[in-house]
Amino acid sequence: MSASTTPSAIISLIRPAFEKGRASGDLLFFPSEVHTHRDLGIDFEIKLCPALLHKPNLPKPHFEPGAADHEKEKRTDVFKPPYNPNLYVGELQDEGEGTEYVVLLNKYSVVEEHFLMVTKEFQSQTSPLYPCDLVQAYLLLRAARKVGKHLFAFYNCGDRSGASQLHKHLQFLPIQDEDGPPIERLAQAARIDKEDKPFALSTLPFANHVRRLALPSSATPAELEPTLAQAFVDLLDLCISTVRHATDYPAGTPSYNVVLTLAHMYVFPRRREAHTLAVSHEPLGVNALGFAGLLLVKSPAELDALTAEGPANVLRAVACESVHELQVSGGPELDGDLGTA
């Protein structure tokens, strides 16, 4: 495998790597059809993919195991070397911290060119995003934009977040709309007083914490780091505050989802990993993509059940109740919000 390269080089390698992986049979691509469902001002994109019914059921990782179980999880780590050459894209290294990452294609893809940025040294998916993680993710988004590609990044943290692997990894998904995933239009329309403070999208019936990122396209990694790091710390503080207000929140480390675009960073506290649909009585798993406005179903019946209940209601069921007003009145932790347009 090659030495570390640049985010721009990684972006240029994604397409040929995807074609190589698919041709080899090591990358499994599942075609789908997209259905749009408008709910609370968001045009949710629901992918119907019956072929996923044949995807193997992967064992759920133990996110808070004992030491012995934790070591067993590391031994069965799908992201440890040697890397599958038909899924391998390249490697990155953070200039400041020296943290190393490997970029791999998603083995089970519903969207072409879906890829992962994985820490080379094992870190847990329950750990927060560090400044070096955020900088490298942002540099990849920016490199893609420079060549006319549109990506966003997401991170599923903890056992109720929809995470499927214990080894820390951020995921990157191409999207056709240059504005970003569906949630982005709602955030762009928000009228805020202070761009360096978090705000909430008040029309959403669940806790959400958002920060606008006014970063120049020429900013160096050293210049990006303070803004990205402070934004995440502020949002994570609000996430933890939200969980603490929920007296019946399950015991253990809080779970949450992160969505990152060039213009915004979002954190969504999680209460449950899945929701049982009222019509079908079947569980529907939700990860960060759901909060970005992208949901996945495996059958027409599941699609009907989801649209009957409404995507926003499903997200509300797996998220936490908003305590936005309490957080605003309690101090300066959330004072950038003037509401939504």
Disulfide bonds with the S-S distance in Angstrom:
none
